[in-house]
């Protein structure tokens, strides 16, 4: 569920002296001015893979709390396994025990996502079936040197990321990840999330999941069309037009907005008519089942 977080200290006056005590952290990294010997900001310490940084005006804590949990229990830094509600709570409590004044911080960035096992390679689904999000083309499409497919859709206050988790970690099973990364707190504050401890509230997690599901519903995911398809040729022509980003971009012009709304409805009906939503329906059902599994453990 929760992965990357970034916390900002409103007042660094308590955390800075805490970080500088050797009994709290064995290693404190700073900058040193060679000639004068002056120690300068930033100060940085590590809690596993989590980084706590202090500069002239503020302090922050960032990185993946999912990876931190795995470092706590297995000494391995990864985030491809299930991260349950109880795992999340224990990780937040662990951070509380390692730091001071964490309840005085505010969340400024957040990632919420789910890993789903598939019956075929995730890169095939991402490359062939996931076409558009909110009728917009992806902004990034990476293959990471053969380590899987990755599509990212950039929006005003969030990124929607879909990628091959199995190839990223060289797993022996097929795994896809759907993830929302909120650029700033405006994206998740409406869901009751302000502080990291709010992530221990199941209602807040359900709100975040519902937002992920909302963004998933905005995806255009179309089943593979076999070469000897029984789909009428006129429908094939329509589909080819509808999956073109350029077509929707033209309809986004002010004079065509009423047409775009009608065409969006026609596109959905065309997909339903030709039974091309099996992949999307299966993935949606899997997201719901996975979330319920994780939040109840």
PyMOL commands that set and color helices and strands:
alter all, ss='L'
color gray80, all
select helices_A, chain A and resi 15-20+65-74+85-98+102-104+122-129+165-168+185-187+189-191+196-200+202-217+233-242+245-251+254-273+278-295
alter helices_A, ss='H'
color red, helices_A
select strands_A, chain A and resi 2-9+29-33+38-47+50-54+59-64+105-118+130-133+140-142+150-154+158-164+174-182+219-221
alter strands_A, ss='S'
color yellow, strands_A
deselect
rebuild
show_as cartoon
